[in-house]
Amino acid sequence: MSLTSNLRQFQSAARLEQILGSVHDTNNDFSWSAAIERDEKEQYPQRAVDFLNAVGMNRFYVPSELGGRMEIGEELLYLHRVLARRDLTINSTYSTNAWSVIVWIGGNANQCQNIANRILSGAAPALAYSEKAHGADLLSSEVTAQSGESKYVLNGEKWSINRATLGDSLSLIAKTSNDRGPRSLSAFWLDKRQMASKGTYSLNRLPTVGMRGLDISGIGFNNAEIHKDALIGEEGQGLELGLKTLQVTRAYCSSFSLGAGDTMLRIATEFAIERELYNKKVINIPLVREQLATAYAYLLAAEVLSLVGARGLHVCINQFSTWSPIVKVVVPEYVESLAKITSSVLGSRFFLRNAYADGMYQKAFRDHLIVSVFDGSSTVCLDSLSFQLKSANKGRSKKADQLNQAEAKARYRQLYDLQVETGAIDFRELEIFNRDGDLVMESLGTIIEMLNNTDVTAGLSTQTLSTLRERANQLLVEQRSLDQKIQDYFSNSEQSNEFETLRFSLARGYAELFARIAVLGFWVFNRHGLRPALQDGAWLIIFLNTAEGETSPPMASVRESTLADLLDRISTNHMLSVIDFALAPRDAKPVKEEITP
């Protein structure tokens, strides 16, 4: 069976894509022209939000047992990718619904059902974690929740919050203890309808470089009273619940990158096809062909890493405290590399705001700049990862001693193979610290074995197979070297300081190695389901060579095979994806119908 949008996890996104109509329809709120017009006016996308509620997208944030349709990790990822390729402002605005995850993690039965009903009715939450003076340093938070007999009294300000003013609810972290330790914070869910003009006030909207229509503002509390049942979990669990929630939302931030990457690469490629220089089309210049093929390989790799991450929520959610920061760091970086390449292809048109495609490339470019900062910057994510390297490696080593190869391969297949269905996500299984190991790192040995299996590699050219085997073996060498460096560091160093340079370097190396193994593993386990142009491994070779620092240009045959698939996806109006995913026809109008697979 081929990897198409007919697979269960992609059906809803495929339907949403058709419902939203063409990005080229100037009368469509989900078109590129509408996105640019709102951006110029710094206009909040209220009509788009109302439309998405009307077609039932809000149901995909609520677990099925509570009346929603939140079942499959990849499903929500691709629903948001469909939005992001049209307008990151809409995507960012609507994505705040994901903050309801904190309730599915720590809420009691009544809270879960009540908040599920609110989300299903169209209520929009905001995340009130950060403060102007402290940013991501949650333990330094100054907003307090003073406990009384039947209520909490809130004081302080939360700042730079998406939908702080226009949202209906707040997921709030506040201090309930004077200590600075991890038990000093508690989590609350606030219904703003019950707090209007009762000790709350709005902070001014903040102008932004990209996504200019966002409601980035803040909220202040002046002896604002909330009922005791607003507390999620127990007092002192706020940091734990907040960090677990961020594990989920960080992974879904990759939808922003995939959507922006698709738009930027599509526009740059169409420009190269149309533009003529030096008596030839720009697309016929060898260097440009190489650049576009490389950018496409980056986008496919970003997508694959995002898919593996989303499936990890099902298969090994107790390892997600290390997986999530990796996806959050690496996927935006791959698309930033794509952006650098494609801006070069556009030349001076990149610097001009609306000289080509009405400036949609420039909007996607500037909108994407903040993605690496969302939900914890790359620095914060790598710091979190770095403290878990020793325990994750130790967990992997313990498993290696008692590994049943057949059972292990079945688990790797469940992780990588998109045609293997996964069980339900249990968000309560999230852990703050990964002591279980790393399924992706663990899978490398099996991946190498499969590259020596003729059933897996049938049809590959001798040169391609040789290159992939060489790259896989090099990954194994790097893995062993990195394992030793991690062991040496944590064995020899004293208690390290926060943001210590060497520890960061190890985390960076781990994240990059994880990503390359994940992409290779996905290709091995899904190869025969991919379309022929991706089965041949050309795009994978370009990606691995580039990610490993190879500076020499790819072989012409590898470049041309990859570019041919890119050009085919654009000419046949398909998403730039490993999945065969048709886009809405150029003349399609939006249709307000329920999203039904």
Rosetta blueprint (number, residue, H / E / L):
1 M L
2 S L
3 L L
4 T E
5 S L
6 N L
7 L L
8 R H
9 Q H
10 F H
11 Q H
12 S H
13 A H
14 A H
15 R H
16 L H
17 E H
18 Q H
19 I H
20 L L
21 G L
22 S L
23 V L
24 H L
25 D L
26 T L
27 N L
28 N L
29 D L
30 F L
31 S L
32 W H
33 S H
34 A H
35 A H
36 I H
37 E H
38 R H
39 D H
40 E H
41 K H
42 E L
43 Q L
44 Y L
45 P L
46 Q H
47 R H
48 A H
49 V H
50 D H
51 F H
52 L H
53 N H
54 A H
55 V L
56 G L
57 M H
58 N H
59 R H
60 F H
61 Y H
62 V L
63 P E
64 S H
65 E H
66 L H
67 G L
68 G L
69 R L
70 M E
71 E L
72 I L
73 G H
74 E H
75 E H
76 L H
77 L H
78 Y H
79 L H
80 H H
81 R H
82 V H
83 L H
84 A H
85 R L
86 R L
87 D L
88 L H
89 T H
90 I H
91 N H
92 S H
93 T H
94 Y H
95 S H
96 T H
97 N H
98 A H
99 W H
100 S H
101 V H
102 I H
103 V H
104 W H
105 I H
106 G H
107 G L
108 N L
109 A H
110 N H
111 Q H
112 C H
113 Q H
114 N H
115 I H
116 A H
117 N H
118 R H
119 I H
120 L H
121 S L
122 G L
123 A L
124 A L
125 P E
126 A E
127 L E
128 A E
129 Y L
130 S L
131 E E
132 K L
133 A L
134 H L
135 G E
136 A L
137 D L
138 L H
139 L H
140 S H
141 S L
142 E L
143 V L
144 T E
145 A E
146 Q E
147 S E
148 G L
149 E L
150 S L
151 K E
152 Y E
153 V E
154 L E
155 N E
156 G E
157 E E
158 K E
159 W E
160 S E
161 I E
162 N E
163 R L
164 A L
165 T L
166 L L
167 G L
168 D L
169 S E
170 L E
171 S E
172 L E
173 I E
174 A E
175 K E
176 T L
177 S L
178 N L
179 D L
180 R L
181 G L
182 P L
183 R L
184 S L
185 L E
186 S E
187 A E
188 F E
189 W E
190 L E
191 D E
192 K H
193 R H
194 Q H
195 M L
196 A L
197 S L
198 K L
199 G L
200 T E
201 Y E
202 S E
203 L E
204 N L
205 R L
206 L L
207 P L
208 T L
209 V L
210 G L
211 M L
212 R L
213 G L
214 L L
215 D L
216 I E
217 S E
218 G E
219 I E
220 G E
221 F E
222 N E
223 N E
224 A E
225 E E
226 I E
227 H E
228 K H
229 D H
230 A H
231 L E
232 I E
233 G L
234 E L
235 E L
236 G L
237 Q L
238 G H
239 L H
240 E H
241 L H
242 G H
243 L H
244 K H
245 T H
246 L H
247 Q H
248 V H
249 T H
250 R H
251 A H
252 Y H
253 C L
254 S H
255 S H
256 F H
257 S H
258 L H
259 G H
260 A H
261 G H
262 D H
263 T H
264 M H
265 L H
266 R H
267 I H
268 A H
269 T H
270 E H
271 F H
272 A H
273 I H
274 E H
275 R L
276 E E
277 L E
278 Y L
279 N L
280 K E
281 K E
282 V H
283 I H
284 N H
285 I L
286 P H
287 L H
288 V H
289 R H
290 E H
291 Q H
292 L H
293 A H
294 T H
295 A H
296 Y H
297 A H
298 Y H
299 L H
300 L H
301 A H
302 A H
303 E H
304 V H
305 L H
306 S H
307 L H
308 V H
309 G H
310 A H
311 R H
312 G H
313 L H
314 H H
315 V H
316 C L
317 I H
318 N H
319 Q H
320 F H
321 S H
322 T H
323 W H
324 S H
325 P H
326 I H
327 V H
328 K H
329 V H
330 V H
331 V H
332 P H
333 E H
334 Y H
335 V H
336 E H
337 S H
338 L H
339 A H
340 K H
341 I H
342 T H
343 S H
344 S H
345 V H
346 L H
347 G L
348 S H
349 R H
350 F H
351 F H
352 L L
353 R L
354 N L
355 A L
356 Y L
357 A H
358 D H
359 G H
360 M H
361 Y H
362 Q H
363 K H
364 A H
365 F H
366 R H
367 D H
368 H H
369 L L
370 I L
371 V L
372 S L
373 V L
374 F L
375 D L
376 G L
377 S L
378 S H
379 T H
380 V H
381 C H
382 L H
383 D H
384 S H
385 L H
386 S H
387 F L
388 Q L
389 L H
390 K H
391 S H
392 A H
393 N H
394 K H
395 G H
396 R H
397 S H
398 K H
399 K H
400 A H
401 D H
402 Q L
403 L L
404 N L
405 Q H
406 A H
407 E H
408 A H
409 K H
410 A H
411 R H
412 Y H
413 R H
414 Q H
415 L H
416 Y H
417 D L
418 L L
419 Q L
420 V L
421 E L
422 T L
423 G L
424 A L
425 I L
426 D L
427 F H
428 R H
429 E H
430 L L
431 E L
432 I L
433 F L
434 N L
435 R L
436 D L
437 G L
438 D L
439 L H
440 V H
441 M H
442 E H
443 S L
444 L H
445 G H
446 T H
447 I H
448 I H
449 E H
450 M H
451 L L
452 N L
453 N L
454 T H
455 D H
456 V H
457 T H
458 A L
459 G L
460 L L
461 S L
462 T H
463 Q H
464 T H
465 L H
466 S H
467 T H
468 L H
469 R H
470 E H
471 R H
472 A H
473 N H
474 Q H
475 L H
476 L H
477 V H
478 E H
479 Q H
480 R H
481 S H
482 L H
483 D H
484 Q H
485 K H
486 I H
487 Q H
488 D H
489 Y H
490 F H
491 S H
492 N H
493 S L
494 E L
495 Q L
496 S L
497 N L
498 E L
499 F L
500 E L
501 T H
502 L H
503 R H
504 F H
505 S H
506 L H
507 A H
508 R H
509 G H
510 Y H
511 A H
512 E H
513 L H
514 F H
515 A H
516 R H
517 I H
518 A H
519 V H
520 L H
521 G H
522 F H
523 W H
524 V H
525 F H
526 N H
527 R H
528 H H
529 G H
530 L L
531 R L
532 P H
533 A H
534 L H
535 Q H
536 D L
537 G L
538 A H
539 W H
540 L H
541 I H
542 I H
543 F H
544 L H
545 N H
546 T H
547 A H
548 E L
549 G L
550 E L
551 T L
552 S L
553 P L
554 P L
555 M L
556 A H
557 S H
558 V H
559 R H
560 E H
561 S H
562 T H
563 L H
564 A H
565 D H
566 L H
567 L H
568 D H
569 R H
570 I H
571 S H
572 T L
573 N L
574 H E
575 M L
576 L L
577 S L
578 V L
579 I L
580 D E
581 F L
582 A E
583 L L
584 A L
585 P L
586 R L
587 D L
588 A L
589 K L
590 P L
591 V L
592 K L
593 E L
594 E L
595 I L
596 T L
597 P L
